[in-house]
Amino acid sequence: MAPFSHVLAITLTLSIPHLTLVILAHGKDNFAKECPPSSCSEEGPVVRYPFRLDSRPPHCGYGNFVLSCSGNNTVLRLPFSGEYNVTSIGYKFPLLGITRYSWSPCPWRNVDVPNLTGSPFYYIDKMSVTWLDCPTVLTSISNDVAGPISCLSSHGRFTYAAITDTPIWNVPANCTKTNTSYAYYASDFQGFDARPQAWLYWRDYDVINCSACEDNGHHCEFNLETRKSFCSVKVKDSHWGLIAGNFKHQSNHK
């Protein structure tokens, strides 16, 4: 059965930067039925295009943007680093938060740098983390220091994490830097003491610049006939979808 029925072609102008739109209105959309948003738990991130759970048909996601459920965990498997728990997915900005939080009672003992070879993801920000050994709980810390990390603290000593290149005046004088530092990647350092999280990005222009679509209150889907992504727009009882268009994407990342 064709994915669309009662097709009517019209031209609309929408305020999505760098996009020239050709719009189709259709009354029936198999994609919406076969690929509804899903999640592994009530607290877990919503999984929708360009991602899909492995229990959904291949056309529900883009390429190898495939996730799975392990209990209540949303799992990303990287070819050379194994499984990570997905903590968040950004659709307005192409951003994926991952951690090994659910695989260890103290994941800070094994903070690692995921190997992204063979995956569609990449890093933007590189951050190295150094542990601080402190004799007391710090009452005032800078944004470059996080903690105390309870599972690393014992015997009256308190462990904090600090960005390795933190200026010396931001490191408490009564704390000692340990000899071990861990290379780590993140977009910022907030919340590191609660969860050692890495942030991954993907090249959004590979998926027709879905972030521009999301910024305008719409979402990306997949056209079963053209085998391409498109920007889907809901208008009352009708379903509008971008099936053709061009855009100019500027990126500093190669």
C-alpha positions as CSV (number, residue, x, y, z in Angstrom):
1,M,0.0,0.0,0.0
2,A,1.3,3.5,-0.9
3,P,2.3,5.4,2.2
4,F,0.2,8.4,1.3
5,S,-3.4,8.6,0.0
6,H,-5.5,11.5,-1.3
7,V,-2.4,13.5,-2.1
8,L,-2.8,17.2,-2.9
9,A,0.2,19.3,-3.9
10,I,0.3,23.0,-2.9
11,T,3.1,25.5,-2.2
12,L,3.5,27.3,1.1
13,T,6.0,29.7,2.6
14,L,7.2,28.9,6.1
15,S,9.7,30.8,8.1
16,I,12.4,28.2,8.4
17,P,15.7,29.8,7.6
18,H,17.6,28.5,4.5
19,L,14.8,26.2,3.5
20,T,12.8,26.4,0.2
21,L,9.7,24.3,0.8
22,V,7.5,22.2,-1.4
23,I,4.6,20.9,0.6
24,L,2.2,17.9,0.3
25,A,-1.0,17.5,2.3
26,H,-2.1,14.0,2.9
27,G,-4.9,12.5,4.9
28,K,-3.2,9.2,5.8
29,D,0.4,8.7,7.0
30,N,1.7,5.2,7.6
31,F,4.8,6.6,9.2
32,A,2.8,8.0,12.1
33,K,1.1,4.7,12.7
34,E,4.2,2.5,12.4
35,C,6.7,4.9,14.0
36,P,5.1,6.7,17.0
37,P,7.3,8.3,19.6
38,S,8.4,5.7,22.2
39,S,10.5,5.3,25.4
40,C,11.9,2.6,27.5
41,S,10.4,4.1,30.8
42,E,8.4,7.0,32.0
43,E,11.6,8.7,33.0
44,G,13.6,7.8,29.9
45,P,14.1,10.1,26.9
46,V,11.5,10.1,24.1
47,V,12.8,8.2,21.1
48,R,11.6,9.4,17.7
49,Y,13.0,10.2,14.3
50,P,15.9,10.3,13.5
51,F,16.3,7.7,16.3
52,R,14.4,4.5,16.6
53,L,14.2,1.6,19.0
54,D,15.4,-1.7,17.5
55,S,11.9,-3.0,17.9
56,R,10.6,-0.6,15.3
57,P,10.9,-1.0,11.5
58,P,14.1,0.3,9.9
59,H,12.4,3.2,8.2
60,C,11.4,4.6,11.6
61,G,14.9,5.9,12.0
62,Y,17.8,7.4,10.0
63,G,20.6,5.0,9.2
64,N,22.2,3.5,12.3
65,F,20.6,5.9,14.8
66,V,19.4,2.8,16.6
67,L,18.7,2.5,20.3
68,S,17.4,-0.4,22.4
69,C,15.8,-1.0,25.8
70,S,17.4,-2.9,28.6
71,G,14.9,-2.9,31.4
72,N,14.2,0.8,32.0
73,N,17.4,1.9,30.4
74,T,17.7,3.4,26.9
75,V,20.8,1.8,25.4
76,L,23.2,3.0,22.7
77,R,25.7,0.5,21.5
78,L,28.9,1.9,20.1
79,P,30.8,-0.5,17.8
80,F,34.1,-0.2,19.7
81,S,33.0,0.9,23.2
82,G,30.0,-1.3,24.0
83,E,26.8,-0.2,25.7
84,Y,25.9,3.2,27.2
85,N,22.8,4.4,28.9
86,V,21.2,7.3,27.0
87,T,20.2,10.0,29.5
88,S,18.8,12.6,27.1
89,I,18.2,13.3,23.4
90,G,18.1,16.8,22.0
91,Y,16.1,17.3,18.9
92,K,16.1,21.1,18.6
93,F,19.9,20.8,18.9
94,P,21.6,17.6,17.8
95,L,22.8,16.4,21.1
96,L,22.9,13.0,22.8
97,G,23.8,12.5,26.5
98,I,25.3,9.1,27.5
99,T,26.7,7.6,30.6
100,R,27.7,4.2,32.1
101,Y,25.7,5.2,35.2
102,S,23.4,2.2,35.3
103,W,26.2,-0.3,34.8
104,S,28.2,0.5,38.0
105,P,27.4,1.6,41.6
106,C,30.3,4.0,41.3
107,P,30.7,4.9,37.6
108,W,33.3,7.6,38.4
109,R,35.8,4.8,39.0
110,N,35.6,4.0,35.3
111,V,35.1,7.4,33.6
112,D,36.1,6.7,30.0
113,V,36.2,8.3,26.6
114,P,33.8,6.4,24.3
115,N,35.3,5.4,21.0
116,L,33.0,6.8,18.3
117,T,34.6,5.0,15.4
118,G,32.0,3.5,13.1
119,S,29.2,5.6,14.7
120,P,27.4,8.7,13.3
121,F,28.4,10.7,16.4
122,Y,31.3,13.0,17.2
123,Y,32.6,15.2,20.0
124,I,32.9,19.0,20.1
125,D,34.4,19.8,23.5
126,K,37.3,17.9,25.1
127,M,37.6,18.0,28.8
128,S,40.1,16.3,31.1
129,V,39.0,15.7,34.7
130,T,41.3,15.6,37.7
131,W,40.4,14.3,41.2
132,L,40.9,16.4,44.3
133,D,41.4,14.9,47.7
134,C,40.1,17.2,50.4
135,P,40.1,16.9,54.2
136,T,36.8,18.7,54.7
137,V,33.6,19.3,52.8
138,L,34.0,22.4,50.7
139,T,31.5,25.2,51.5
140,S,32.3,27.2,48.4
141,I,33.5,25.9,45.1
142,S,33.8,27.3,41.6
143,N,32.0,26.1,38.5
144,D,35.1,24.2,37.6
145,V,34.8,21.9,40.6
146,A,32.1,19.3,41.3
147,G,31.4,17.2,44.3
148,P,31.8,15.7,46.8
149,I,31.5,12.4,45.1
150,S,30.2,10.1,47.8
151,C,31.3,6.7,46.5
152,L,34.9,8.0,46.1
153,S,35.0,9.6,49.5
154,S,35.9,7.7,52.7
155,H,37.8,7.8,56.0
156,G,37.2,11.5,56.5
157,R,38.4,12.5,53.1
158,F,36.2,14.0,50.4
159,T,36.8,13.5,46.7
160,Y,35.9,16.3,44.2
161,A,36.3,16.5,40.4
162,A,37.9,19.5,38.7
163,I,38.5,20.4,35.1
164,T,42.2,19.7,34.7
165,D,43.1,23.2,33.4
166,T,41.2,24.9,36.2
167,P,43.1,28.0,37.3
168,I,45.0,27.3,40.4
169,W,43.2,30.0,42.4
170,N,39.9,28.1,41.8
171,V,41.3,24.9,43.5
172,P,40.9,25.0,47.3
173,A,44.2,25.4,49.1
174,N,43.6,22.4,51.4
175,C,42.9,20.0,48.6
176,T,45.5,17.9,46.8
177,K,45.4,16.9,43.2
178,T,45.7,13.2,42.7
179,N,48.1,11.6,40.2
180,T,45.2,10.2,38.1
181,S,43.3,12.2,35.6
182,Y,40.6,11.0,33.2
183,A,40.1,12.3,29.7
184,Y,36.5,13.1,29.3
185,Y,34.2,14.9,27.0
186,A,31.2,17.1,27.9
187,S,29.4,20.3,26.9
188,D,29.7,21.7,30.4
189,F,30.7,20.6,33.9
190,Q,27.4,21.1,35.7
191,G,26.0,18.0,37.3
192,F,29.2,15.9,36.9
193,D,29.1,15.0,40.6
194,A,25.6,13.5,40.0
195,R,26.4,11.7,36.8
196,P,29.6,11.5,34.7
197,Q,27.9,12.2,31.4
198,A,29.4,12.5,27.9
199,W,27.7,14.6,25.2
200,L,27.7,13.4,21.6
201,Y,26.6,15.3,18.5
202,W,25.6,14.3,15.1
203,R,25.8,16.2,11.8
204,D,22.3,17.5,11.5
205,Y,22.6,18.3,7.8
206,D,22.8,14.6,7.1
207,V,19.2,14.5,8.3
208,I,17.9,17.5,6.3
209,N,18.6,19.9,9.1
210,C,16.0,18.6,11.5
211,S,16.9,21.1,14.2
212,A,15.5,23.9,12.0
213,C,12.3,21.9,11.6
214,E,12.1,21.3,15.4
215,D,12.8,25.0,16.2
216,N,9.6,25.8,14.3
217,G,7.5,23.4,16.4
218,H,7.5,20.6,13.8
219,H,9.4,17.3,13.6
220,C,11.2,15.1,11.1
221,E,9.9,12.0,9.6
222,F,10.8,9.6,6.7
223,N,9.1,9.4,3.3
224,L,8.7,5.7,2.4
225,E,8.4,6.6,-1.3
226,T,11.4,8.9,-1.7
227,R,13.5,7.2,1.0
228,K,14.4,10.7,2.4
229,S,13.8,12.7,5.6
230,F,11.2,15.4,5.6
231,C,9.8,18.1,7.9
232,S,6.3,17.2,9.1
233,V,3.9,19.9,10.0
234,K,0.6,19.2,11.8
235,V,-2.3,21.6,11.0
236,K,-5.6,20.7,12.8
237,D,-6.9,17.5,11.2
238,S,-4.5,17.7,8.2
239,H,-1.0,16.4,8.1
240,W,1.4,18.5,6.1
241,G,4.9,17.3,5.1
242,L,7.9,18.7,3.4
243,I,8.9,16.2,0.8
244,A,11.3,18.4,-1.2
245,G,13.4,21.3,-0.3
246,N,16.9,22.7,-0.3
247,F,18.8,24.4,2.4
248,K,22.1,26.1,3.1
249,H,24.0,24.7,6.0
250,Q,27.0,26.3,7.5
251,S,29.2,24.3,9.8
252,N,32.6,24.8,11.4
253,H,33.0,21.0,11.9
254,K,34.4,18.8,9.2
